[in-house]
Amino acid sequence: MWTVPKPRYANGYNLCFEDVTEIVVNIGGVRVVLHSDVLNRHPESRLAELVNCSSRNNDAISSLCDEYDPCKREFYFDRDPDAFKCIIDVYYFDEIHIKRGICPICFIKEMEYWKIEQSYLDECCKSYLSEKEEELAEIANKVKLILDDLDGDPSVHRSERCQKFLWKLMEKPESSLPARVIAIASFLFILVSSLVMCIGTIPELQVEDAEGNLVEHPTLDAIETACIGWFTVEYLLRLASSPNKIRFLFSFMNIIDFMAIIPFYVVLTLTSLGTAMMELANVQQAVQALRIMRIARIFKLARHSSGLQTLTYALKRSFKELGLLLMYMGVGIFVFSALGYTMEQSHPETLFKSIPQSFWWAIITMTTVGYGDIYPKTTLGKCNAAISFLCGVIAIALPIHPIINNFVIFYNKQKVLETAAKHELELMELQSDEGATGKAKSKPEQRADMESSHDRPQ
């Protein structure tokens, strides 16, 4: 229920402009009656200036509105009427809410036109606006990177141009066909290397060395060496062409690449030192540990898979939910393992020897795995087990929705970025076509037009 009158719509007016207490404005075809005493609550706004403007000062009136009809005493504005319905609330309630369906960036432009400060926006609308501004900033950065890749600066030294070309070739598969081929080849090498690592553990495919120990087949070793050679060359080329080598070295994905390569060379070095060194027990254990580290290669797939990158981001944004899940499970494991141990002590053949040993039973029960290696034998113990797995299902299900929601949000956001980037590329192609017919602009003007296009709603 409104405590103050809302602006009302009218069809005609017979008012004297000199004694005006209300004015008629036409916003995009919608006619509205506004009272001067209400508009003067914000004297710095455009409408308040229009109310206080003399009817004989045509220059001042034309500077404040798009058109003025002196016969109808009606002011015309070629603006969004839906946005105006929201902005007019500031004169009555000193706050503004952005209605659903209105682009927040366009709404801010409307507020600037009507000379209303953004401080009158409600807090919920401010947070929504900040999210949209962040999205537009990311789109602008992505398009700027594309522009930097496509524009060649003739003043740059030849070595820098080669470095930039090599960086795009190794890091940006979408930049050219050779870059895409290299990305696909790298993806295949990762799959082959992971497959060889798994096949090499099959005893039937292993051979005996001079000492009678089973080792990997020489063919598999040769494939492994070829894959490591590819990974090494790829890593070194990316490092050499990186514009920021310190940032490159300490990047998470590049650390994984390094950890996937270095075990091969460490084992190769230890082997070259002779059999005396390899006979040491500690060295043999280190070699086995380094061989196990080859599983890190599978994480290299994240570099070429947008789905894995989206999943990683969703997990990063869901640390709070994952922490709650671990807390729920931890409390449940402790409680039900202690109860299980206590209830099973009356049975002579109990499998619950201690509370720490009961932790394992509580984990596999609450996660509904149930290996069957340890289970309750008393009636109370079985009731405790039933309650524990029901609580486990509930505890696991509670944080799932926020995690999925974060995944969907980031996935949709990436789709928007890709669509916006493609849209900008299409605009660039149109402008280049115009340039071929003699209508193209210079490169600085073209870049300015492209960057200013982000102000439009995507």
Backbone torsions as a table, in degrees:
resi	resn	phi	psi	omega
1	MET	NA	126.2	-177.0
2	TRP	-78.9	137.0	177.9
3	THR	-92.8	-13.8	176.8
4	VAL	-131.1	154.1	-177.9
5	PRO	-68.2	139.6	174.6
6	LYS	-85.8	159.2	176.3
7	PRO	-61.9	139.6	-177.6
8	ARG	-111.0	151.9	-178.5
9	TYR	-91.6	142.7	-175.0
10	ALA	-133.7	162.6	179.6
11	ASN	-110.4	-26.3	-179.5
12	GLY	-157.8	161.5	-174.2
13	TYR	-146.4	142.4	173.5
14	ASN	-130.2	69.9	-172.8
15	LEU	-116.9	152.3	175.3
16	CYS	-92.1	124.2	-173.3
17	PHE	-68.2	-31.7	-178.7
18	GLU	-68.3	-33.1	178.9
19	ASP	-101.4	30.5	-169.8
20	VAL	-65.1	131.8	169.4
21	THR	-115.0	-6.7	177.2
22	GLU	-151.7	151.0	179.4
23	ILE	-123.4	157.7	179.1
24	VAL	-111.2	124.2	178.3
25	VAL	-120.5	146.1	178.1
26	ASN	-117.5	107.2	-176.5
27	ILE	-103.7	99.9	178.3
28	GLY	57.7	35.1	179.4
29	GLY	95.8	-5.6	178.7
30	VAL	-103.6	119.8	-177.6
31	ARG	-93.2	133.9	-175.2
32	VAL	-136.2	139.6	174.1
33	VAL	-98.3	125.9	-178.9
34	LEU	-123.9	138.7	-177.9
35	HIS	-91.1	138.7	-175.5
36	SER	-67.1	-36.9	-179.4
37	ASP	-66.0	-31.2	177.4
38	VAL	-72.9	-43.2	-178.0
39	LEU	-66.4	-30.2	-178.8
40	ASN	-74.0	-3.4	173.5
41	ARG	-65.5	-23.7	175.1
42	HIS	-126.6	80.0	-172.5
43	PRO	-64.9	-18.4	-179.6
44	GLU	-83.4	-5.6	-177.2
45	SER	-78.6	164.5	-178.3
46	ARG	-66.0	-41.2	-179.0
47	LEU	-66.8	-38.1	177.1
48	ALA	-65.0	-39.7	176.1
49	GLU	-63.6	-36.0	179.2
50	LEU	-68.3	-38.2	178.6
51	VAL	-63.7	-41.2	-176.0
52	ASN	-86.2	1.5	-178.8
53	CYS	-83.6	141.5	179.1
54	SER	-70.4	142.4	-178.7
55	SER	-69.4	-19.1	-179.1
56	ARG	-89.9	-9.7	-179.9
57	ASN	-89.7	83.5	-175.8
58	ASN	-66.6	-34.1	-179.9
59	ASP	-63.8	-42.6	179.5
60	ALA	-66.6	-38.7	180.0
61	ILE	-66.5	-43.6	-179.2
62	SER	-65.9	-25.9	177.6
63	SER	-78.0	-16.4	-177.6
64	LEU	-101.9	-20.1	180.0
65	CYS	-137.5	169.9	-179.7
66	ASP	-81.3	-33.2	-178.9
67	GLU	-157.8	150.0	179.1
68	TYR	-135.1	129.4	177.7
69	ASP	-104.2	103.7	-177.0
70	PRO	-67.6	-24.4	179.0
71	CYS	-69.6	-47.4	178.3
72	LYS	-87.4	-8.8	-174.4
73	ARG	50.8	52.9	-175.5
74	GLU	-125.4	133.3	-179.0
75	PHE	-101.4	131.6	-176.4
76	TYR	-107.7	134.5	178.0
77	PHE	-131.0	126.0	176.6
78	ASP	-88.9	70.3	-177.8
79	ARG	-129.0	175.3	-177.9
80	ASP	-78.0	117.4	-179.5
81	PRO	-68.4	-32.6	179.1
82	ASP	-65.5	-42.0	177.0
83	ALA	-66.0	-35.5	-179.5
84	PHE	-65.8	-35.9	177.9
85	LYS	-61.4	-30.1	176.8
86	CYS	-79.5	-39.9	-176.0
87	ILE	-68.2	-33.9	-177.6
88	ILE	-63.4	-19.4	179.5
89	ASP	-63.9	-23.1	-177.6
90	VAL	-64.2	-28.5	-179.7
91	TYR	-74.2	-19.4	-178.0
92	TYR	-106.2	-36.4	-171.8
93	PHE	-121.0	-3.2	-179.2
94	ASP	59.7	27.3	173.6
95	GLU	-156.1	157.3	-175.5
96	ILE	-129.9	137.0	173.5
97	HIS	-116.1	134.0	176.5
98	ILE	-84.5	120.2	-179.8
99	LYS	-71.5	153.7	179.2
100	ARG	-64.7	137.8	-179.9
101	GLY	99.5	-10.0	179.3
102	ILE	-97.1	129.8	178.1
103	CYS	-65.0	123.5	-177.3
104	PRO	-64.7	-32.4	179.3
105	ILE	-68.4	-42.9	176.1
106	CYS	-65.5	-35.0	179.4
107	PHE	-64.7	-37.7	177.8
108	ILE	-64.1	-37.4	176.5
109	LYS	-64.7	-37.4	176.4
110	GLU	-64.0	-41.1	178.3
111	MET	-63.6	-39.4	177.6
112	GLU	-65.0	-37.0	179.0
113	TYR	-65.6	-44.4	-179.9
114	TRP	-80.8	2.4	175.9
115	LYS	60.4	48.6	175.7
116	ILE	-112.9	130.8	-178.0
117	GLU	-72.4	150.3	-179.8
118	GLN	-70.8	-15.1	-179.9
119	SER	-65.0	-17.1	178.5
120	TYR	-81.4	-7.1	175.7
121	LEU	-67.4	141.4	176.5
122	ASP	-69.2	157.6	-174.6
123	GLU	-61.3	-38.3	-180.0
124	CYS	-64.0	-37.5	179.2
125	CYS	-72.4	-32.8	177.5
126	LYS	-64.5	-42.4	178.7
127	SER	-65.6	-39.7	177.3
128	TYR	-64.1	-39.7	178.4
129	LEU	-65.2	-41.2	-179.8
130	SER	-64.2	-36.8	177.2
131	GLU	-62.7	-44.2	179.8
132	LYS	-66.7	-37.0	178.0
133	GLU	-65.8	-37.2	176.2
134	GLU	-64.6	-40.4	177.8
135	GLU	-62.4	-44.0	179.4
136	LEU	-65.9	-35.2	177.3
137	ALA	-65.0	-40.1	178.0
138	GLU	-66.1	-39.9	176.9
139	ILE	-62.8	-42.3	179.3
140	ALA	-62.2	-42.2	179.2
141	ASN	-64.9	-40.5	-179.8
142	LYS	-65.1	-43.5	179.3
143	VAL	-68.0	-35.8	177.6
144	LYS	-62.1	-39.8	176.7
145	LEU	-63.5	-39.6	178.2
146	ILE	-64.9	-41.8	178.1
147	LEU	-63.1	-40.6	178.3
148	ASP	-63.6	-35.1	179.3
149	ASP	-71.3	-36.1	-175.3
150	LEU	-83.7	-31.6	-178.5
151	ASP	-84.6	127.9	176.7
152	GLY	-102.6	123.8	179.6
153	ASP	-90.7	113.3	-177.5
154	PRO	-67.6	-18.4	-179.6
155	SER	-78.2	-12.8	-179.3
156	VAL	-73.6	142.6	-179.3
157	HIS	-64.2	154.4	-176.5
158	ARG	-61.0	-39.5	180.0
159	SER	-64.2	-36.7	178.2
160	GLU	-69.1	-37.2	176.8
161	ARG	-64.7	-40.2	177.0
162	CYS	-64.0	-41.1	178.6
163	GLN	-63.2	-42.2	179.4
164	LYS	-66.3	-39.9	177.7
165	PHE	-63.6	-41.9	179.5
166	LEU	-66.7	-37.4	178.7
167	TRP	-64.0	-43.5	176.9
168	LYS	-66.0	-35.4	-179.2
169	LEU	-65.8	-36.7	-175.5
170	MET	-93.8	-24.3	-171.0
171	GLU	-113.3	-20.0	-173.1
172	LYS	-125.7	89.2	-177.7
173	PRO	-61.6	-26.0	-177.6
174	GLU	-79.2	-6.4	-175.0
175	SER	-75.3	-31.1	-177.8
176	SER	-162.7	168.9	178.4
177	LEU	-66.9	-44.6	176.4
178	PRO	-59.0	-37.5	178.5
179	ALA	-65.2	-37.7	177.8
180	ARG	-67.0	-39.4	178.4
181	VAL	-63.1	-42.4	179.0
182	ILE	-63.7	-40.6	178.9
183	ALA	-63.6	-41.9	178.6
184	ILE	-66.0	-41.1	177.9
185	ALA	-62.9	-41.5	178.1
186	SER	-62.8	-41.1	177.5
187	PHE	-60.9	-43.0	179.6
188	LEU	-67.0	-38.9	177.6
189	PHE	-63.1	-37.1	177.8
190	ILE	-64.1	-44.5	179.4
191	LEU	-64.4	-44.0	-179.4
192	VAL	-64.6	-42.7	179.7
193	SER	-62.3	-42.7	179.2
194	SER	-66.8	-38.8	178.6
195	LEU	-65.8	-41.3	178.4
196	VAL	-63.9	-39.2	178.9
197	MET	-61.2	-40.0	-180.0
198	CYS	-72.6	-45.0	-178.3
199	ILE	-65.1	-32.3	-178.4
200	GLY	-64.9	-14.4	179.2
201	THR	-90.8	-3.7	178.6
202	ILE	-75.4	121.6	-176.0
203	PRO	-59.5	-35.0	-178.1
204	GLU	-66.0	-22.5	-179.0
205	LEU	-98.7	2.0	178.5
206	GLN	-92.6	158.8	178.4
207	VAL	-123.4	161.3	179.9
208	GLU	-92.9	140.3	175.9
209	ASP	-88.2	-169.6	-176.8
210	ALA	-63.4	-27.0	-178.5
211	GLU	-94.1	2.5	178.4
212	GLY	87.3	8.9	178.7
213	ASN	-89.6	144.1	178.1
214	LEU	-76.0	128.3	178.0
215	VAL	-131.5	169.9	-179.1
216	GLU	-67.2	152.7	-179.5
217	HIS	-64.8	141.8	-179.3
218	PRO	-57.6	-34.7	178.7
219	THR	-63.6	-42.5	177.8
220	LEU	-65.9	-35.9	176.1
221	ASP	-62.9	-39.3	179.9
222	ALA	-66.3	-41.1	177.1
223	ILE	-64.6	-40.5	178.3
224	GLU	-61.0	-43.2	179.5
225	THR	-63.6	-40.4	178.2
226	ALA	-63.6	-41.8	178.5
227	CYS	-64.2	-43.1	179.4
228	ILE	-64.1	-37.9	176.7
229	GLY	-60.4	-41.9	177.6
230	TRP	-64.3	-46.3	-179.3
231	PHE	-61.2	-38.5	-178.4
232	THR	-67.0	-47.3	179.4
233	VAL	-62.8	-41.2	179.7
234	GLU	-62.9	-44.1	-179.4
235	TYR	-64.7	-43.6	-178.2
236	LEU	-67.0	-39.0	178.3
237	LEU	-66.5	-41.1	178.1
238	ARG	-66.2	-38.1	177.3
239	LEU	-66.5	-42.0	-178.3
240	ALA	-67.7	-34.1	-177.7
241	SER	-92.3	-3.7	-177.6
242	SER	-66.5	132.7	177.5
243	PRO	-71.6	-23.2	178.9
244	ASN	-133.0	95.7	-172.0
245	LYS	-72.9	-32.0	177.9
246	ILE	-65.2	-45.8	178.1
247	ARG	-64.4	-35.5	179.3
248	PHE	-64.0	-45.4	-176.1
249	LEU	-65.2	-34.4	-175.2
250	PHE	-99.6	9.1	173.7
251	SER	-70.5	143.7	-175.3
252	PHE	-60.9	-47.1	-178.5
253	MET	-66.3	-34.0	178.8
254	ASN	-73.1	-30.7	173.8
255	ILE	-64.9	-39.6	176.3
256	ILE	-62.9	-41.7	177.9
257	ASP	-60.1	-42.4	-179.6
258	PHE	-66.8	-41.7	-179.9
259	MET	-67.7	-24.3	177.7
260	ALA	-79.5	-20.5	-176.9
261	ILE	-95.9	-43.1	-168.4
262	ILE	-62.8	-33.0	180.0
263	PRO	-58.2	-36.5	-179.0
264	PHE	-61.4	-43.7	-176.7
265	TYR	-75.2	-31.8	176.2
266	VAL	-66.7	-45.6	177.4
267	VAL	-62.9	-40.3	178.8
268	LEU	-62.9	-38.5	178.9
269	THR	-68.2	-44.8	179.4
270	LEU	-64.0	-36.8	178.8
271	THR	-67.2	-37.2	-178.9
272	SER	-71.5	-16.4	179.7
273	LEU	-75.0	-11.6	176.0
274	GLY	113.9	167.0	-178.2
275	THR	-69.9	-27.1	-179.9
276	ALA	-61.5	-41.9	179.2
277	MET	-69.4	-39.3	-177.7
278	MET	-71.7	-18.2	179.8
279	GLU	-76.4	-15.1	178.7
280	LEU	-67.9	135.3	-176.0
281	ALA	-63.5	-42.1	-178.9
282	ASN	-64.1	-38.5	179.5
283	VAL	-66.8	-40.1	179.0
284	GLN	-63.6	-40.9	177.5
285	GLN	-64.8	-38.7	178.2
286	ALA	-65.0	-38.9	178.7
287	VAL	-64.3	-43.0	178.1
288	GLN	-62.8	-40.8	178.7
289	ALA	-64.0	-39.6	179.4
290	LEU	-67.3	-36.4	177.6
291	ARG	-65.3	-36.4	178.5
292	ILE	-66.0	-29.8	-179.3
293	MET	-65.7	-9.3	178.1
294	ARG	-65.3	-16.6	178.6
295	ILE	-65.3	-15.8	178.3
296	ALA	-63.8	-17.3	-178.8
297	ARG	-64.2	-29.5	-177.6
298	ILE	-63.8	-27.1	179.1
299	PHE	-72.1	-14.4	175.7
300	LYS	-65.2	-18.7	178.4
301	LEU	-63.5	-26.2	179.9
302	ALA	-62.1	-25.3	178.6
303	ARG	-66.8	-29.7	-175.8
304	HIS	-109.2	5.2	-178.1
305	SER	-123.6	113.5	177.5
306	SER	-68.2	-28.5	178.3
307	GLY	-64.9	-43.5	177.3
308	LEU	-65.9	-36.8	177.1
309	GLN	-64.9	-39.4	177.8
310	THR	-65.3	-40.9	178.1
311	LEU	-63.7	-41.5	178.5
312	THR	-61.8	-43.5	179.7
313	TYR	-64.7	-40.6	179.8
314	ALA	-62.5	-38.9	178.0
315	LEU	-68.0	-37.2	177.3
316	LYS	-63.5	-40.5	-179.7
317	ARG	-76.2	-7.6	-175.4
318	SER	-113.1	25.3	179.9
319	PHE	-60.4	-36.9	-179.6
320	LYS	-65.4	-45.4	179.4
321	GLU	-65.9	-40.0	177.6
322	LEU	-65.6	-36.5	176.2
323	GLY	-63.9	-40.8	176.4
324	LEU	-63.0	-40.3	178.6
325	LEU	-61.3	-45.6	179.2
326	LEU	-64.6	-37.0	179.0
327	MET	-65.9	-46.1	178.3
328	TYR	-59.0	-46.9	-177.7
329	MET	-66.6	-39.0	179.8
330	GLY	-62.8	-45.1	178.7
331	VAL	-64.2	-44.2	-179.8
332	GLY	-63.9	-41.7	179.4
333	ILE	-61.2	-44.5	-179.0
334	PHE	-64.7	-45.5	-176.0
335	VAL	-67.2	-49.8	-174.1
336	PHE	-74.0	-29.9	176.0
337	SER	-69.4	-39.6	177.3
338	ALA	-65.7	-42.3	177.7
339	LEU	-65.1	-41.7	179.1
340	GLY	-62.7	-42.0	178.8
341	TYR	-63.2	-43.3	-177.8
342	THR	-67.0	-43.6	-176.7
343	MET	-71.9	-25.0	-176.6
344	GLU	-91.9	-3.1	-178.3
345	GLN	-69.0	-22.6	-179.5
346	SER	-77.1	-13.7	-179.5
347	HIS	-88.6	132.0	-176.6
348	PRO	-67.4	-27.7	-179.2
349	GLU	-108.2	40.4	-177.9
350	THR	-64.2	143.7	176.6
351	LEU	-97.1	-3.3	-180.0
352	PHE	-94.8	91.0	-175.5
353	LYS	-81.1	-28.4	-179.5
354	SER	-158.9	165.2	178.3
355	ILE	-66.2	-44.1	176.2
356	PRO	-58.3	-37.2	176.9
357	GLN	-68.4	-29.9	178.3
358	SER	-71.7	-18.3	175.9
359	PHE	-56.5	-42.2	-179.8
360	TRP	-61.1	-43.0	178.2
361	TRP	-62.3	-42.3	-179.0
362	ALA	-65.3	-37.5	-179.7
363	ILE	-64.8	-51.2	-176.2
364	ILE	-72.0	-20.7	178.0
365	THR	-81.2	-46.9	-178.6
366	MET	-67.9	-27.4	176.1
367	THR	-90.0	5.8	177.7
368	THR	58.4	31.3	176.0
369	VAL	-83.5	-58.6	174.5
370	GLY	61.1	71.6	179.3
371	TYR	-67.2	-28.9	-179.7
372	GLY	89.8	3.0	178.9
373	ASP	-74.7	-24.4	176.0
374	ILE	-140.4	130.5	-175.5
375	TYR	-153.3	155.7	-179.8
376	PRO	-78.3	151.9	-179.6
377	LYS	-120.0	-13.3	178.9
378	THR	-94.7	163.6	-179.8
379	THR	-65.6	-45.8	178.8
380	LEU	-63.4	-37.4	178.5
381	GLY	-63.7	-39.1	178.6
382	LYS	-68.5	-37.2	175.3
383	CYS	-63.6	-41.5	177.1
384	ASN	-61.7	-39.3	178.5
385	ALA	-65.1	-41.6	179.6
386	ALA	-62.2	-43.7	179.9
387	ILE	-67.2	-35.8	-176.9
388	SER	-66.4	-42.6	-178.5
389	PHE	-75.8	-26.9	173.3
390	LEU	-66.4	-43.8	177.0
391	CYS	-65.5	-35.0	178.6
392	GLY	-64.4	-42.1	178.3
393	VAL	-62.0	-43.1	179.8
394	ILE	-65.9	-43.2	-178.3
395	ALA	-64.0	-36.5	179.8
396	ILE	-74.6	-35.1	-175.8
397	ALA	-75.2	-27.9	-174.4
398	LEU	-59.7	-49.5	-176.1
399	PRO	-85.2	1.9	-174.4
400	ILE	-67.2	-42.2	-176.1
401	HIS	-61.1	-47.0	177.5
402	PRO	-60.2	-36.2	179.3
403	ILE	-65.8	-44.9	178.1
404	ILE	-63.8	-38.2	179.9
405	ASN	-63.6	-41.8	176.9
406	ASN	-63.0	-38.4	178.4
407	PHE	-63.5	-45.7	-178.2
408	VAL	-65.8	-40.9	-179.7
409	ILE	-61.2	-47.9	-178.5
410	PHE	-67.6	-38.6	179.9
411	TYR	-63.2	-45.8	177.6
412	ASN	-64.4	-35.5	179.1
413	LYS	-65.0	-41.1	178.0
414	GLN	-65.1	-36.9	177.3
415	LYS	-63.6	-40.2	178.3
416	VAL	-63.6	-43.0	179.1
417	LEU	-61.8	-44.5	179.7
418	GLU	-64.3	-41.6	179.2
419	THR	-64.6	-41.8	179.2
420	ALA	-64.3	-40.6	179.0
421	ALA	-64.0	-42.0	178.1
422	LYS	-64.4	-37.3	178.3
423	HIS	-62.4	-43.4	179.1
424	GLU	-65.6	-38.2	177.8
425	LEU	-63.9	-38.8	177.4
426	GLU	-63.9	-39.4	176.3
427	LEU	-63.0	-39.2	178.5
428	MET	-64.3	-39.9	178.6
429	GLU	-64.7	-39.9	177.5
430	LEU	-63.2	-41.6	179.7
431	GLN	-67.7	-35.4	177.2
432	SER	-67.8	-35.3	175.9
433	ASP	-65.0	-38.8	176.4
434	GLU	-64.9	-35.5	178.2
435	GLY	-64.7	-32.3	179.2
436	ALA	-67.3	-26.0	178.5
437	THR	-96.0	7.6	176.1
438	GLY	92.6	10.8	-178.9
439	LYS	-111.5	5.5	-175.7
440	ALA	-75.4	155.8	177.0
441	LYS	-94.0	171.7	175.8
442	SER	-72.0	162.7	-177.6
443	LYS	-59.9	-44.8	177.7
444	PRO	-59.9	-39.7	178.2
445	GLU	-67.0	-38.9	179.0
446	GLN	-62.7	-43.3	178.6
447	ARG	-63.6	-40.1	179.5
448	ALA	-65.1	-39.8	177.8
449	ASP	-65.3	-39.6	-178.7
450	MET	-66.5	-41.7	-177.8
451	GLU	-72.5	-32.9	178.5
452	SER	-73.4	-18.5	179.5
453	SER	-68.6	-14.3	178.8
454	HIS	-71.1	-18.1	178.9
455	ASP	-71.1	-18.0	176.8
456	ARG	-79.5	149.3	177.9
457	PRO	-64.5	136.7	-179.5
458	GLN	-83.4	NA	NA
